[in-house]
Amino acid sequence: MFTLFVIGWGTVLFLINQNAERKKAINLALINSKDGYGKGIIMKKRSYKGHSITVKYKIGNDMYQYEGGWDHNPDNLQEGDSIRFRYAVDTPAIIITELEDGY
């Protein structure tokens, strides 16, 4: 019984990871098809139990907030620092920051 439980949870976690990777690939394709560049402000940066970041940015007259991960940080950017990003011109809520692979 326990073995079936472990296999079931393993399958669920695998499917969740596959879905996240597929969504990231779709977003990157949208950005690469027609991109723009911008700068935002790092509102939160966490590196404990995973890497996550919150960025606030403005495109045109609209304010956006991005919450996502980060892969590397060679300039040691911290909360309050400005950060560069690329965004999908047709959907400005979709961005990739300079800290992510694929930037």
Buried (B, 14 or more C-beta within 10 A) or exposed (E): EEEEEEEEEEEEEEEEEEEEEEEBEEBBEBBEEEBBEBEBBBBEBEEEEEBBBBBEBEBEEEEBEBEBBBEEBEEEBEEEEEBEBBBBBEEBEBBBBBBBEEB
